[in-house]
Amino acid sequence: MRSWFITFMLLLAVPALEAGELHLILSGKAIHLDPGDYNESNWGVGFEYDFTPRGHWIPFVAGASFLDSNEDVSNYLGGGTKYRRHLGGGWHLDGGIIGFVMTRKDYHDNSPFIGVLPFASLGTERVALNITYVPRVQQKTSPLIYFQLMFRLAQYD
């Protein structure tokens, strides 16, 4: 819990360092690609801070806590970059990559481990749907598609 408090305090300091946007992330759904008895209601909450775009590229930091496929709490903190393509009508499509540190009860017994995943996001300036593909990471797991909703909370200039 202490690490999430430190992360939250650092996040509050980010707008003083560089302009960008703060987003609330609501985790909610996983679709497992193998049959099995998995929790597909992965409810949780997190944040994303998008820094000032560099052309079409947007660097970001993100973190969340959510119920995983086994109904255990998992946490991640990471960052990456995404490429934004404007589609017209206020819509955009992002494609990117996130590197992260994560904890999971069923993987290394909640000891932190690192990972990298691709993602896509479709939305407007205020709300977006994030979609991530998670491959099979060990024999007893299923590859899955993971969904989050992202809501802009604040914009810092």
Contacts in CASP RR format, 6 or more apart in sequence:
PFRMAT RR
TARGET T0000
AUTHOR 0000-0000-0000
METHOD contacts of the structure
MODEL  1
MRSWFITFMLLLAVPALEAGELHLILSGKAIHLDPGDYNESNWGVGFEYD
FTPRGHWIPFVAGASFLDSNEDVSNYLGGGTKYRRHLGGGWHLDGGIIGF
VMTRKDYHDNSPFIGVLPFASLGTERVALNITYVPRVQQKTSPLIYFQLM
FRLAQYD
3 77 0 8 1.000
4 65 0 8 1.000
4 75 0 8 1.000
7 63 0 8 1.000
7 77 0 8 1.000
11 22 0 8 1.000
11 47 0 8 1.000
11 49 0 8 1.000
11 61 0 8 1.000
14 22 0 8 1.000
14 49 0 8 1.000
14 61 0 8 1.000
15 22 0 8 1.000
15 154 0 8 1.000
15 156 0 8 1.000
18 51 0 8 1.000
18 52 0 8 1.000
19 51 0 8 1.000
19 52 0 8 1.000
19 156 0 8 1.000
19 157 0 8 1.000
20 49 0 8 1.000
20 50 0 8 1.000
20 51 0 8 1.000
20 52 0 8 1.000
20 155 0 8 1.000
20 156 0 8 1.000
20 157 0 8 1.000
21 49 0 8 1.000
21 50 0 8 1.000
21 152 0 8 1.000
21 154 0 8 1.000
21 155 0 8 1.000
21 156 0 8 1.000
22 47 0 8 1.000
22 48 0 8 1.000
22 49 0 8 1.000
22 152 0 8 1.000
22 153 0 8 1.000
22 154 0 8 1.000
22 155 0 8 1.000
22 156 0 8 1.000
23 47 0 8 1.000
23 48 0 8 1.000
23 49 0 8 1.000
23 50 0 8 1.000
23 150 0 8 1.000
23 151 0 8 1.000
23 152 0 8 1.000
23 153 0 8 1.000
24 45 0 8 1.000
24 46 0 8 1.000
24 47 0 8 1.000
24 150 0 8 1.000
24 151 0 8 1.000
24 153 0 8 1.000
25 45 0 8 1.000
25 46 0 8 1.000
25 47 0 8 1.000
25 48 0 8 1.000
25 62 0 8 1.000
25 63 0 8 1.000
25 64 0 8 1.000
25 130 0 8 1.000
25 148 0 8 1.000
25 149 0 8 1.000
25 150 0 8 1.000
26 43 0 8 1.000
26 44 0 8 1.000
26 45 0 8 1.000
26 46 0 8 1.000
26 148 0 8 1.000
26 149 0 8 1.000
26 150 0 8 1.000
26 151 0 8 1.000
27 42 0 8 1.000
27 43 0 8 1.000
27 44 0 8 1.000
27 45 0 8 1.000
27 46 0 8 1.000
27 64 0 8 1.000
27 66 0 8 1.000
27 146 0 8 1.000
27 147 0 8 1.000
27 148 0 8 1.000
28 41 0 8 1.000
28 42 0 8 1.000
28 43 0 8 1.000
28 44 0 8 1.000
28 66 0 8 1.000
28 147 0 8 1.000
28 148 0 8 1.000
28 149 0 8 1.000
29 40 0 8 1.000
29 41 0 8 1.000
29 42 0 8 1.000
29 146 0 8 1.000
29 147 0 8 1.000
30 38 0 8 1.000
30 39 0 8 1.000
30 40 0 8 1.000
30 42 0 8 1.000
30 69 0 8 1.000
30 144 0 8 1.000
30 145 0 8 1.000
30 146 0 8 1.000
30 147 0 8 1.000
31 40 0 8 1.000
31 144 0 8 1.000
31 145 0 8 1.000
31 147 0 8 1.000
32 38 0 8 1.000
32 40 0 8 1.000
32 69 0 8 1.000
32 142 0 8 1.000
32 143 0 8 1.000
32 144 0 8 1.000
33 142 0 8 1.000
33 143 0 8 1.000
33 144 0 8 1.000
33 145 0 8 1.000
34 136 0 8 1.000
34 142 0 8 1.000
34 143 0 8 1.000
36 142 0 8 1.000
38 69 0 8 1.000
38 70 0 8 1.000
38 142 0 8 1.000
38 144 0 8 1.000
39 67 0 8 1.000
39 68 0 8 1.000
39 69 0 8 1.000
39 70 0 8 1.000
39 71 0 8 1.000
40 69 0 8 1.000
41 67 0 8 1.000
42 66 0 8 1.000
42 67 0 8 1.000
42 68 0 8 1.000
42 69 0 8 1.000
42 146 0 8 1.000
43 66 0 8 1.000
43 67 0 8 1.000
44 64 0 8 1.000
44 65 0 8 1.000
44 66 0 8 1.000
44 67 0 8 1.000
45 64 0 8 1.000
45 65 0 8 1.000
45 66 0 8 1.000
46 62 0 8 1.000
46 63 0 8 1.000
46 64 0 8 1.000
46 65 0 8 1.000
47 62 0 8 1.000
47 63 0 8 1.000
47 64 0 8 1.000
48 60 0 8 1.000
48 61 0 8 1.000
48 62 0 8 1.000
48 63 0 8 1.000
48 150 0 8 1.000
49 60 0 8 1.000
49 61 0 8 1.000
49 62 0 8 1.000
50 58 0 8 1.000
50 59 0 8 1.000
50 60 0 8 1.000
51 58 0 8 1.000
51 59 0 8 1.000
51 60 0 8 1.000
53 84 0 8 1.000
56 83 0 8 1.000
56 84 0 8 1.000
56 85 0 8 1.000
57 81 0 8 1.000
57 82 0 8 1.000
57 83 0 8 1.000
57 84 0 8 1.000
58 81 0 8 1.000
58 82 0 8 1.000
58 83 0 8 1.000
58 84 0 8 1.000
58 94 0 8 1.000
59 79 0 8 1.000
59 80 0 8 1.000
59 81 0 8 1.000
60 79 0 8 1.000
60 80 0 8 1.000
60 81 0 8 1.000
60 82 0 8 1.000
61 77 0 8 1.000
61 78 0 8 1.000
61 79 0 8 1.000
61 80 0 8 1.000
62 76 0 8 1.000
62 77 0 8 1.000
62 78 0 8 1.000
62 79 0 8 1.000
62 98 0 8 1.000
62 100 0 8 1.000
63 75 0 8 1.000
63 76 0 8 1.000
63 77 0 8 1.000
63 78 0 8 1.000
63 100 0 8 1.000
64 75 0 8 1.000
64 76 0 8 1.000
64 148 0 8 1.000
65 73 0 8 1.000
65 74 0 8 1.000
65 75 0 8 1.000
66 73 0 8 1.000
66 74 0 8 1.000
67 73 0 8 1.000
67 74 0 8 1.000
68 74 0 8 1.000
68 104 0 8 1.000
68 105 0 8 1.000
68 106 0 8 1.000
69 141 0 8 1.000
69 142 0 8 1.000
69 144 0 8 1.000
70 105 0 8 1.000
70 106 0 8 1.000
72 104 0 8 1.000
72 105 0 8 1.000
72 106 0 8 1.000
73 105 0 8 1.000
74 102 0 8 1.000
74 103 0 8 1.000
74 104 0 8 1.000
74 105 0 8 1.000
75 102 0 8 1.000
75 103 0 8 1.000
76 100 0 8 1.000
76 101 0 8 1.000
76 102 0 8 1.000
76 103 0 8 1.000
77 100 0 8 1.000
77 101 0 8 1.000
77 102 0 8 1.000
78 98 0 8 1.000
78 99 0 8 1.000
78 100 0 8 1.000
78 101 0 8 1.000
79 98 0 8 1.000
79 99 0 8 1.000
79 100 0 8 1.000
80 96 0 8 1.000
80 97 0 8 1.000
80 98 0 8 1.000
80 99 0 8 1.000
81 96 0 8 1.000
81 97 0 8 1.000
82 94 0 8 1.000
82 95 0 8 1.000
82 96 0 8 1.000
82 97 0 8 1.000
82 119 0 8 1.000
82 121 0 8 1.000
83 94 0 8 1.000
83 95 0 8 1.000
83 96 0 8 1.000
84 92 0 8 1.000
84 93 0 8 1.000
84 94 0 8 1.000
84 95 0 8 1.000
85 92 0 8 1.000
85 93 0 8 1.000
85 94 0 8 1.000
86 92 0 8 1.000
87 93 0 8 1.000
90 124 0 8 1.000
90 125 0 8 1.000
91 122 0 8 1.000
91 123 0 8 1.000
91 124 0 8 1.000
92 122 0 8 1.000
92 123 0 8 1.000
92 124 0 8 1.000
92 128 0 8 1.000
93 120 0 8 1.000
93 121 0 8 1.000
93 122 0 8 1.000
93 123 0 8 1.000
94 119 0 8 1.000
94 120 0 8 1.000
94 121 0 8 1.000
94 122 0 8 1.000
94 128 0 8 1.000
95 118 0 8 1.000
95 119 0 8 1.000
95 120 0 8 1.000
95 121 0 8 1.000
96 118 0 8 1.000
96 119 0 8 1.000
96 120 0 8 1.000
97 116 0 8 1.000
97 117 0 8 1.000
97 118 0 8 1.000
97 119 0 8 1.000
98 116 0 8 1.000
98 117 0 8 1.000
98 119 0 8 1.000
98 132 0 8 1.000
99 114 0 8 1.000
99 115 0 8 1.000
99 116 0 8 1.000
99 117 0 8 1.000
100 114 0 8 1.000
100 115 0 8 1.000
100 116 0 8 1.000
100 117 0 8 1.000
101 112 0 8 1.000
101 113 0 8 1.000
101 114 0 8 1.000
101 115 0 8 1.000
102 112 0 8 1.000
102 113 0 8 1.000
102 114 0 8 1.000
102 115 0 8 1.000
103 110 0 8 1.000
103 111 0 8 1.000
103 112 0 8 1.000
103 113 0 8 1.000
104 110 0 8 1.000
104 113 0 8 1.000
107 113 0 8 1.000
107 137 0 8 1.000
107 138 0 8 1.000
117 132 0 8 1.000
117 133 0 8 1.000
117 134 0 8 1.000
118 132 0 8 1.000
118 133 0 8 1.000
119 130 0 8 1.000
119 131 0 8 1.000
119 132 0 8 1.000
119 133 0 8 1.000
120 130 0 8 1.000
120 131 0 8 1.000
121 128 0 8 1.000
121 129 0 8 1.000
121 130 0 8 1.000
121 131 0 8 1.000
121 150 0 8 1.000
122 128 0 8 1.000
122 129 0 8 1.000
122 131 0 8 1.000
123 129 0 8 1.000
125 152 0 8 1.000
126 151 0 8 1.000
126 152 0 8 1.000
127 149 0 8 1.000
127 150 0 8 1.000
127 151 0 8 1.000
127 152 0 8 1.000
128 149 0 8 1.000
128 150 0 8 1.000
129 147 0 8 1.000
129 148 0 8 1.000
129 149 0 8 1.000
129 150 0 8 1.000
130 147 0 8 1.000
130 148 0 8 1.000
130 149 0 8 1.000
130 150 0 8 1.000
131 145 0 8 1.000
131 146 0 8 1.000
131 147 0 8 1.000
132 145 0 8 1.000
132 146 0 8 1.000
132 148 0 8 1.000
133 143 0 8 1.000
133 144 0 8 1.000
133 145 0 8 1.000
133 146 0 8 1.000
134 143 0 8 1.000
134 144 0 8 1.000
134 145 0 8 1.000
134 146 0 8 1.000
135 143 0 8 1.000
136 142 0 8 1.000
136 143 0 8 1.000
END
